[in-house]
Amino acid sequence: MRLLSDDDVRALLPAEIALAAMERALRLQAEGRLDAPPRTSVGGDAGRLVLTIGADTGPHGPAGFRAYHTAPTAFDQLVSVFDGTTGELEGVVVGRALGNLRTAAINALAIRAMARSDARVLGIIGSGRQATGIARLTLAARTFAQVQVYSPRTEQRRAFARALASDTGVEALAVDDAETATRAADVLILATTSRRPVLDAAWLRPGTHVSSVGPKGRGAAELPAALGTLARCIATDSVAQASAYYEPYFLDPDDFERMVGLERILTGEIAARDSAEDVTLFCSMGLAGTEVVLADALLTRHAAAASAAALQEAGGATGAGPSTPTEAAAEAAAAHGDATVPGPPRAVHLEPLVADELEPYLARMVPAYAAGHVRAGNWPDTEAEERGWQQIRELLPAGVDTPGQELCHIVDSASGERVGHVWTMLQQAPGGREAFVLDLEVAPKRRRRGYAAAALAEVEARARAAGALRVGLHVFGDNPGAFKLYRRSGFAVADISMAKPL
């Protein structure tokens, strides 16, 4: 059992992983696989102890609970994760960062799914912890040209704008009143503790999307009931939780009946808007089970980072050959790894290739891939490269935008230097969804530094967040260094092909 903290959340759950994990949770909900009953609580003099419980009911899915207290002096929360098959307690996450990240990621997904595609100005009312998290995750999920923020304390909203601009590179302005921020916004985030409306619905422009995180009781809400009547579409992450709200909900009854689950919009079952003029509203409630899914992703990344660190301490050769997903849908080029050496674990992240980077990458990769098949005796030398190009084109009919294909730079997080490439394909395989590593290459001058092991750990974490049950790869028999790396990284032999030259 592992005990993790806010520091682990900040170090191991970047925006893209949090967004992927929460999108997976919402899709599990759409499939009926997320068991997420409304929260329950018990009273006390200073507040209430609140418990949410949830589980991914699919194969090997995690189960767990979140507990926190509403007393003004309470700070820590805890999220527990149990193995859904064995019942073993896998870990506990203590602190507030995980819950804040969960809320921020779900709201960012709602904005991505419900806002107009041409939205450019992000308005924010509120400048506290929740506002900060949602703003940063939203800017990671969507592109905006400008942010305008208002909160009652002048210096606090100015500090918020300075920090957001510094962290994201997006222009951020502190404005003097809520009306200014509301009228300018294409997307408006409400993240306050106010129990009275902080805006007038008449201030909203046609086409605006609003996401609300704060109080939503009737007569005690941060937004007016008139906004519900104005909205063409009203969505929430948990209709069940909204129905079980601890006091009457702020929406008029007819508007409450129109509320739909965000998962239905995310999967395309329901359209959030009929036109660019529609106003849309997302009411954030806190979907039970989502913090368990996110904590499970954190525990997976923590285990992968610990494994990579152990590999570096032990040392060992790496290097991979071409990887073949299936006989019909071939592979990519030789993966050149790095022999790990003692030293601090490498921190890497994966950065997607853009369209104009694909051809230079393939021009290096395909000849090496073809040569691997020639060495293995699979293809004659005279036609190997032609076959290689044909199979790669079949795998990438839409280039870097081909669904299920992730072609990424391996980037040293400390220096920002690109040190290699990894290509992973998400596919349906016997027994469940699989992430297959088609290519793993570390630049020759950057080998023997632990980058390959760190990149594999990142692939594993992304695959888990995307709902894959395993990571697969292929190693040719003339690449013993790669075989050693993968065995040390936890890969087991699934199939062996043998040949004898005559």
C-alpha positions as CSV (number, residue, x, y, z in Angstrom):
1,M,0.0,0.0,0.0
2,R,1.3,3.4,-1.0
3,L,0.6,6.7,0.7
4,L,0.8,9.7,-1.7
5,S,0.5,13.4,-1.1
6,D,-0.2,16.7,-2.9
7,D,3.4,16.9,-4.0
8,D,3.0,13.5,-5.8
9,V,-0.2,14.9,-7.5
10,R,1.6,18.0,-8.7
11,A,4.7,16.0,-9.9
12,L,3.0,13.1,-11.6
13,L,-0.4,14.3,-13.0
14,P,0.2,16.8,-15.7
15,A,-2.9,18.3,-17.4
16,E,-3.0,15.9,-20.3
17,I,-3.1,12.9,-18.0
18,A,-5.7,14.4,-15.8
19,L,-7.9,15.2,-18.8
20,A,-7.5,11.7,-20.3
21,A,-8.3,10.1,-17.0
22,M,-11.5,12.2,-16.5
23,E,-12.6,11.7,-20.1
24,R,-12.2,7.9,-19.5
25,A,-14.3,8.1,-16.4
26,L,-17.1,10.0,-18.2
27,R,-17.0,7.4,-21.0
28,L,-17.2,4.7,-18.4
29,Q,-20.3,6.4,-17.1
30,A,-21.8,6.6,-20.6
31,E,-21.2,2.8,-20.9
32,G,-22.8,2.1,-17.6
33,R,-19.5,0.9,-16.1
34,L,-19.0,3.7,-13.5
35,D,-20.8,2.8,-10.3
36,A,-21.2,6.3,-8.8
37,P,-24.0,6.7,-6.2
38,P,-24.7,10.2,-4.7
39,R,-22.5,11.3,-1.8
40,T,-23.5,10.6,1.8
41,S,-22.6,12.4,5.0
42,V,-22.9,12.5,8.8
43,G,-23.3,15.6,10.9
44,G,-21.3,17.3,13.6
45,D,-21.0,20.6,15.5
46,A,-18.6,22.2,13.0
47,G,-19.7,20.6,9.7
48,R,-20.3,17.3,8.1
49,L,-18.1,14.4,7.2
50,V,-18.8,13.6,3.6
51,L,-18.1,10.3,1.7
52,T,-18.3,9.6,-2.0
53,I,-17.8,6.0,-3.2
54,G,-17.3,4.7,-6.8
55,A,-15.9,2.0,-9.0
56,D,-15.0,1.1,-12.5
57,T,-16.9,-2.1,-12.8
58,G,-15.0,-3.3,-15.8
59,P,-12.3,-6.0,-15.8
60,H,-9.6,-5.1,-13.2
61,G,-11.3,-1.7,-12.6
62,P,-10.4,0.2,-9.4
63,A,-12.9,0.8,-6.6
64,G,-12.6,3.3,-3.7
65,F,-13.9,6.3,-1.8
66,R,-13.2,9.9,-1.0
67,A,-13.7,11.4,2.4
68,Y,-13.5,15.0,3.6
69,H,-14.9,17.3,6.3
70,T,-16.8,20.6,5.6
71,A,-15.6,22.3,8.8
72,P,-14.0,25.7,8.1
73,T,-10.7,24.5,9.7
74,A,-10.6,21.2,7.8
75,F,-7.9,20.8,5.1
76,D,-6.9,17.3,4.3
77,Q,-9.0,14.9,2.3
78,L,-8.3,11.3,1.5
79,V,-8.9,9.1,-1.5
80,S,-8.5,5.3,-1.3
81,V,-8.0,2.9,-4.2
82,F,-8.7,-0.8,-4.0
83,D,-8.0,-3.4,-6.6
84,G,-11.4,-4.3,-8.1
85,T,-10.4,-8.0,-8.5
86,T,-8.4,-8.9,-5.4
87,G,-9.8,-6.3,-3.0
88,E,-6.3,-5.3,-2.0
89,L,-5.8,-1.7,-0.8
90,E,-3.4,-0.3,-3.4
91,G,-3.0,3.2,-2.1
92,V,-4.3,6.3,-0.3
93,V,-3.9,9.9,-1.6
94,V,-4.0,12.6,1.2
95,G,-4.5,16.3,0.6
96,R,-6.6,18.6,-1.5
97,A,-4.7,18.7,-4.8
98,L,-6.3,15.5,-6.3
99,G,-9.9,16.7,-5.7
100,N,-9.1,20.1,-7.1
101,L,-7.5,18.6,-10.2
102,R,-10.5,16.3,-10.7
103,T,-12.9,19.2,-10.6
104,A,-10.7,21.3,-12.9
105,A,-10.3,18.5,-15.5
106,I,-14.1,17.7,-15.7
107,N,-14.9,21.4,-16.1
108,A,-12.3,21.8,-18.8
109,L,-13.8,18.8,-20.6
110,A,-17.2,20.4,-20.4
111,I,-15.9,23.6,-21.9
112,R,-14.2,21.7,-24.7
113,A,-17.3,19.8,-25.5
114,M,-19.9,22.5,-25.1
115,A,-18.3,25.9,-26.0
116,R,-18.2,27.3,-29.5
117,S,-15.3,26.1,-31.6
118,D,-14.3,29.7,-32.2
119,A,-14.4,30.8,-28.6
120,R,-11.4,33.1,-27.9
121,V,-12.0,35.0,-24.7
122,L,-12.2,33.2,-21.4
123,G,-13.9,35.0,-18.5
124,I,-13.4,34.0,-14.9
125,I,-15.3,35.2,-11.8
126,G,-13.3,34.1,-8.8
127,S,-9.5,33.9,-8.2
128,G,-9.1,31.2,-5.6
129,R,-7.8,27.6,-5.8
130,Q,-10.7,26.2,-7.9
131,A,-10.6,29.2,-10.3
132,T,-6.8,28.7,-10.8
133,G,-7.1,25.0,-11.5
134,I,-10.0,25.2,-13.9
135,A,-8.3,28.1,-15.8
136,R,-5.1,26.2,-16.3
137,L,-6.8,22.9,-17.3
138,T,-9.1,24.8,-19.7
139,L,-6.2,26.5,-21.3
140,A,-4.5,23.1,-21.7
141,A,-7.7,21.7,-23.3
142,R,-8.7,24.6,-25.6
143,T,-6.9,27.6,-27.2
144,F,-7.9,31.0,-26.1
145,A,-6.4,34.4,-27.0
146,Q,-7.2,36.2,-23.8
147,V,-8.4,35.7,-20.2
148,Q,-10.3,38.3,-18.2
149,V,-10.7,37.7,-14.5
150,Y,-12.7,39.5,-11.8
151,S,-12.8,38.9,-8.0
152,P,-13.6,41.4,-5.3
153,R,-10.1,41.8,-4.0
154,T,-8.1,44.0,-6.4
155,E,-4.6,42.7,-5.5
156,Q,-5.7,39.0,-5.5
157,R,-7.2,39.2,-9.0
158,R,-4.2,41.0,-10.3
159,A,-1.9,38.4,-8.8
160,F,-4.1,35.7,-10.4
161,A,-3.8,37.3,-13.8
162,R,0.0,37.7,-13.5
163,A,0.5,34.1,-12.5
164,L,-1.8,32.7,-15.1
165,A,-0.1,34.7,-17.9
166,S,3.3,33.7,-16.7
167,D,2.4,30.0,-16.5
168,T,0.5,29.6,-19.7
169,G,1.7,32.4,-22.0
170,V,-1.9,33.6,-22.6
171,E,-2.7,37.2,-22.1
172,A,-4.6,37.6,-18.8
173,L,-6.2,40.8,-17.6
174,A,-7.7,41.7,-14.2
175,V,-10.9,43.7,-14.8
176,D,-12.7,46.0,-12.3
177,D,-16.2,44.3,-12.2
178,A,-18.0,41.1,-13.0
179,E,-20.1,42.7,-15.7
180,T,-16.9,43.5,-17.8
181,A,-15.7,40.0,-17.6
182,T,-19.1,38.5,-18.4
183,R,-19.8,40.7,-21.4
184,A,-16.4,40.0,-22.9
185,A,-16.5,36.3,-22.4
186,D,-17.1,33.5,-25.0
187,V,-16.6,31.1,-22.1
188,L,-17.3,32.1,-18.5
189,I,-16.1,30.2,-15.4
190,L,-17.9,30.9,-12.1
191,A,-15.7,29.6,-9.2
192,T,-16.8,31.5,-6.1
193,T,-18.3,30.7,-2.7
194,S,-21.0,33.3,-3.1
195,R,-24.6,32.4,-2.1
196,R,-26.0,35.2,-4.2
197,P,-25.7,35.7,-8.0
198,V,-22.4,37.2,-9.1
199,L,-23.8,38.2,-12.5
200,D,-27.0,39.2,-14.3
201,A,-28.0,36.8,-17.1
202,A,-28.7,39.8,-19.3
203,W,-24.9,40.5,-19.4
204,L,-24.2,37.3,-21.4
205,R,-23.7,37.5,-25.1
206,P,-25.4,35.0,-27.4
207,G,-23.3,31.9,-27.8
208,T,-21.6,32.1,-24.4
209,H,-20.9,28.9,-22.4
210,V,-21.0,29.1,-18.6
211,S,-19.4,26.6,-16.2
212,S,-20.4,26.9,-12.5
213,V,-18.5,25.3,-9.6
214,G,-19.9,27.2,-6.6
215,P,-23.1,27.0,-4.5
216,K,-26.3,26.1,-6.3
217,G,-29.1,26.2,-3.7
218,R,-32.4,27.9,-4.5
219,G,-32.0,31.4,-3.2
220,A,-28.4,30.6,-2.3
221,A,-26.5,30.2,-5.6
222,E,-23.6,32.0,-7.4
223,L,-25.7,32.2,-10.6
224,P,-29.3,33.2,-11.2
225,A,-32.1,30.8,-12.0
226,A,-32.8,33.0,-15.1
227,L,-29.5,31.6,-16.6
228,G,-31.0,28.2,-16.7
229,T,-34.0,29.4,-18.6
230,L,-31.7,31.2,-21.0
231,A,-29.5,28.2,-21.7
232,R,-30.3,26.0,-24.6
233,C,-28.5,23.1,-23.0
234,I,-27.9,22.4,-19.3
235,A,-25.5,19.7,-18.4
236,T,-23.9,18.3,-15.3
237,D,-21.3,15.6,-14.4
238,S,-23.8,13.9,-12.2
239,V,-27.6,14.1,-12.6
240,A,-28.0,11.8,-9.6
241,Q,-25.9,14.1,-7.4
242,A,-27.9,17.2,-8.5
243,S,-31.1,15.4,-7.7
244,A,-29.8,14.6,-4.2
245,Y,-28.5,18.1,-3.6
246,Y,-28.6,19.0,0.1
247,E,-31.1,21.9,-0.4
248,P,-33.6,22.7,-3.2
249,Y,-31.7,23.3,-6.5
250,F,-31.4,26.8,-8.0
251,L,-33.0,25.9,-11.3
252,D,-36.7,26.2,-12.0
253,P,-38.3,22.7,-12.0
254,D,-38.9,22.7,-15.8
255,D,-35.2,23.7,-16.4
256,F,-34.0,21.1,-14.0
257,E,-35.9,18.4,-16.0
258,R,-33.9,19.5,-19.1
259,M,-30.5,18.8,-17.4
260,V,-28.5,16.0,-19.1
261,G,-25.3,14.2,-18.2
262,L,-22.0,15.5,-19.6
263,E,-21.1,12.0,-20.7
264,R,-24.0,12.1,-23.3
265,I,-22.6,15.2,-24.9
266,L,-19.0,13.9,-24.8
267,T,-20.0,10.7,-26.6
268,G,-22.1,12.6,-29.2
269,E,-25.4,11.2,-28.1
270,I,-26.7,14.8,-27.5
271,A,-25.6,18.0,-29.2
272,A,-24.8,20.8,-26.8
273,R,-25.9,23.5,-29.3
274,D,-28.0,23.9,-32.4
275,S,-26.3,27.1,-33.4
276,A,-23.5,29.5,-32.5
277,E,-26.0,31.7,-30.8
278,D,-27.0,29.2,-28.2
279,V,-26.1,29.8,-24.5
280,T,-25.0,26.6,-22.7
281,L,-24.5,25.9,-19.0
282,F,-22.5,23.3,-17.1
283,C,-23.3,22.7,-13.4
284,S,-20.3,21.0,-11.7
285,M,-21.5,18.7,-9.0
286,G,-18.7,16.2,-8.3
287,L,-19.2,12.9,-10.0
288,A,-18.5,10.1,-7.5
289,G,-15.8,7.6,-8.6
290,T,-13.9,10.1,-10.8
291,E,-11.5,10.8,-8.0
292,V,-10.9,7.1,-7.7
293,V,-10.1,6.8,-11.4
294,L,-7.8,9.8,-11.1
295,A,-6.1,8.4,-8.0
296,D,-5.6,5.1,-9.8
297,A,-3.9,6.9,-12.6
298,L,-1.6,8.6,-10.1
299,L,-0.8,5.3,-8.4
300,T,0.1,3.8,-11.8
301,R,2.4,6.7,-12.7
302,H,4.0,6.5,-9.2
303,A,4.7,2.8,-9.7
304,A,6.1,3.5,-13.1
305,A,8.4,6.2,-11.9
306,A,9.6,4.0,-9.0
307,S,10.3,1.2,-11.5
308,A,12.3,3.6,-13.8
309,A,14.3,4.8,-10.8
310,A,15.1,1.2,-9.8
311,L,16.2,0.4,-13.3
312,Q,18.6,3.4,-13.3
313,E,20.0,2.3,-10.0
314,A,20.6,-1.2,-11.3
315,G,21.9,-0.2,-14.7
316,G,21.3,-2.3,-17.9
317,A,21.3,-2.2,-21.6
318,T,18.4,-1.1,-23.7
319,G,17.5,-0.9,-27.4
320,A,14.5,-2.0,-29.3
321,G,13.9,-3.5,-32.6
322,P,10.9,-2.7,-34.8
323,S,7.5,-3.4,-33.3
324,T,4.8,-5.3,-35.0
325,P,1.2,-4.9,-33.9
326,T,-0.3,-7.6,-36.1
327,E,0.8,-9.5,-39.2
328,A,-1.6,-7.5,-41.3
329,A,-1.0,-4.0,-39.9
330,A,2.7,-3.8,-39.6
331,E,5.1,-1.9,-37.6
332,A,7.7,0.8,-37.4
333,A,11.4,1.1,-37.2
334,A,14.2,-0.1,-34.9
335,A,13.8,1.4,-31.5
336,H,17.2,2.4,-30.2
337,G,17.3,2.6,-26.4
338,D,19.6,3.7,-23.8
339,A,21.6,1.7,-21.3
340,T,20.6,3.1,-17.9
341,V,23.2,4.3,-15.5
342,P,23.1,5.3,-11.9
343,G,21.7,8.7,-11.2
344,P,18.5,10.6,-10.6
345,P,15.4,9.3,-12.5
346,R,14.8,11.0,-15.8
347,A,11.6,13.1,-16.0
348,V,10.2,13.1,-19.5
349,H,6.9,14.1,-21.1
350,L,5.5,13.3,-24.6
351,E,4.9,16.0,-27.1
352,P,2.8,15.2,-30.2
353,L,4.4,15.5,-33.6
354,V,2.8,18.1,-35.8
355,A,2.0,17.5,-39.5
356,D,5.2,18.9,-41.0
357,E,7.4,16.8,-38.7
358,L,5.9,13.5,-39.9
359,E,7.8,13.1,-43.2
360,P,11.3,13.8,-41.7
361,Y,10.6,11.3,-39.0
362,L,9.4,8.6,-41.4
363,A,12.4,9.2,-43.7
364,R,14.7,8.2,-40.8
365,M,12.4,5.5,-39.4
366,V,11.2,3.5,-42.4
367,P,14.7,2.4,-43.8
368,A,15.7,1.2,-40.3
369,Y,12.4,-0.7,-40.0
370,A,12.9,-2.3,-43.4
371,A,16.5,-3.3,-42.5
372,G,15.2,-5.0,-39.4
373,H,12.9,-7.2,-41.5
374,V,15.8,-8.0,-43.8
375,R,18.0,-9.0,-40.9
376,A,15.2,-11.2,-39.6
377,G,14.8,-12.9,-43.0
378,N,11.2,-11.7,-43.3
379,W,11.6,-9.6,-46.5
380,P,14.1,-9.7,-49.4
381,D,16.4,-6.7,-49.5
382,T,15.3,-5.6,-53.0
383,E,11.7,-4.8,-51.9
384,A,12.0,-4.3,-48.1
385,E,11.9,-0.5,-48.1
386,E,8.9,-0.4,-50.5
387,R,7.0,-2.8,-48.3
388,G,7.9,-0.6,-45.3
389,W,6.5,2.6,-46.8
390,Q,3.4,0.7,-47.9
391,Q,2.7,-0.6,-44.4
392,I,3.4,2.7,-42.7
393,R,1.1,4.6,-45.0
394,E,-1.6,2.0,-44.2
395,L,-1.2,2.7,-40.5
396,L,-1.3,6.5,-41.0
397,P,-4.0,7.3,-43.6
398,A,-4.6,10.7,-42.0
399,G,-1.0,11.3,-41.0
400,V,-0.5,12.5,-37.4
401,D,-4.2,12.9,-37.1
402,T,-5.0,9.3,-37.6
403,P,-7.3,8.1,-34.8
404,G,-5.6,5.8,-32.3
405,Q,-2.1,6.6,-33.4
406,E,0.1,8.7,-31.0
407,L,3.4,9.9,-32.5
408,C,5.3,11.9,-30.0
409,H,8.7,13.5,-29.2
410,I,10.3,12.3,-26.0
411,V,11.1,15.6,-24.2
412,D,13.4,15.9,-21.2
413,S,11.2,17.8,-18.8
414,A,14.1,19.5,-17.0
415,S,15.8,20.9,-20.1
416,G,13.0,21.0,-22.6
417,E,15.3,19.1,-25.1
418,R,13.8,16.6,-27.5
419,V,15.7,13.4,-27.0
420,G,13.8,10.8,-29.1
421,H,10.5,9.6,-30.4
422,V,7.8,7.1,-29.4
423,W,4.9,5.9,-31.5
424,T,2.0,4.1,-29.8
425,M,-1.1,2.6,-31.3
426,L,-4.3,2.1,-29.3
427,Q,-6.1,-1.0,-30.6
428,Q,-8.7,-3.6,-29.7
429,A,-6.9,-6.9,-29.1
430,P,-8.1,-10.3,-27.7
431,G,-9.0,-9.7,-24.1
432,G,-9.4,-6.0,-24.2
433,R,-7.9,-2.7,-25.4
434,E,-4.2,-2.6,-25.9
435,A,-1.5,0.1,-26.4
436,F,1.1,-1.2,-28.7
437,V,4.5,0.5,-28.9
438,L,5.4,0.7,-32.6
439,D,8.6,2.7,-32.3
440,L,10.8,3.8,-29.5
441,E,14.0,5.6,-30.4
442,V,16.4,7.7,-28.3
443,A,18.9,9.9,-30.1
444,P,22.4,8.3,-30.2
445,K,24.0,11.1,-28.2
446,R,21.3,10.8,-25.5
447,R,21.4,7.0,-24.9
448,R,22.6,5.4,-21.7
449,R,20.8,8.1,-19.7
450,G,17.5,6.4,-18.7
451,Y,15.3,8.1,-21.3
452,A,13.9,4.9,-22.8
453,A,12.8,3.5,-19.4
454,A,11.2,6.9,-18.6
455,A,9.4,7.0,-21.9
456,L,8.0,3.5,-21.4
457,A,6.8,4.6,-18.0
458,E,5.0,7.6,-19.6
459,V,3.5,5.3,-22.3
460,E,2.2,3.0,-19.6
461,A,0.6,5.8,-17.6
462,R,-1.1,7.2,-20.7
463,A,-2.3,3.8,-21.8
464,R,-3.8,3.2,-18.4
465,A,-5.6,6.6,-18.5
466,A,-7.0,5.7,-21.9
467,G,-8.5,2.5,-20.6
468,A,-6.0,0.0,-22.0
469,L,-5.5,-3.2,-20.1
470,R,-1.9,-3.8,-21.3
471,V,1.0,-2.4,-23.3
472,G,2.5,-4.6,-26.0
473,L,5.6,-4.4,-28.2
474,H,7.7,-6.6,-30.4
475,V,11.5,-7.2,-30.3
476,F,13.5,-8.9,-33.0
477,G,15.8,-11.7,-31.9
478,D,19.0,-9.8,-32.9
479,N,18.4,-7.1,-30.4
480,P,19.2,-8.6,-26.9
481,G,19.7,-5.2,-25.4
482,A,16.1,-4.3,-26.0
483,F,14.9,-7.6,-24.7
484,K,16.7,-6.9,-21.4
485,L,15.3,-3.4,-21.1
486,Y,11.7,-4.6,-21.6
487,R,12.0,-7.5,-19.2
488,R,13.3,-5.1,-16.6
489,S,10.5,-2.7,-17.3
490,G,8.0,-5.5,-16.5
491,F,7.2,-6.9,-20.0
492,A,6.8,-10.6,-20.2
493,V,7.3,-12.9,-23.3
494,A,3.9,-13.5,-24.9
495,D,5.1,-15.2,-28.1
496,I,8.3,-16.6,-29.5
497,S,9.2,-17.0,-33.2
498,M,12.4,-18.8,-34.1
499,A,14.3,-19.3,-37.3
500,K,17.5,-21.2,-38.4
501,P,19.5,-20.0,-41.4
502,L,20.1,-22.7,-44.0
